[in-house]
Amino acid sequence: MIQAGRINITPKANTPTTKRLTFPKPFKEQAIVLLTPVSGVPGQKVLGVGTLNNTSDGCDVILTRTETTETVIAWIAIGPAV
């Protein structure tokens, strides 16, 4: 099963900021999650994105940015269906 979407995060400047992403449908087990910031300044102002606490129904998305601009993170999750 493949699911995709977007999540908006308003970060604290120069601080990893986390927001919980809940998948529309849970997977049978932990999914593989791919992220990309929707930004024209990756590597300059958007320093990185990642995940923590991956489960079958979601994960925590982490964004580090040099400023407090709200940022859209596009995601794709892949895993076995229930």
Secondary structure, 3 states (H helix, E strand, C coil): CEEEEEEEECCCECCCEEEEEECCCCCCCCCEEEEEEECCCECCCEEEEEEECCCCCEEEEEEEECCCCCEEEEEEEECCCC
